[in-house]
Amino acid sequence: MKLRLVLVVLLLANAGYWLWSRGDLAGFGLAPAILGEREPQRLARQVHPDWLQIRKEGKGSSAAP
């Protein structure tokens, strides 16, 4: 009986953590702090991302070693 109770408590805790980490509990004021911030440190480290140009490789040219 005790083992079943422990199993049920662990399953509920796992489900609660999963819901919390996805942000599903935000309506109750239980959203994780990082939910609104999607890797802001990477955005801060970008240097002129709009300068990126994708070019087609011409025929007969080989990649640099």
Protein Blocks (a to p, Z undefined) as FASTA:
>chain_A
ZZmmmmmmmmmmmmmmmmmmnopmmmnopacfklmpghkllmmmpghkllpccddddehi
acdZZ
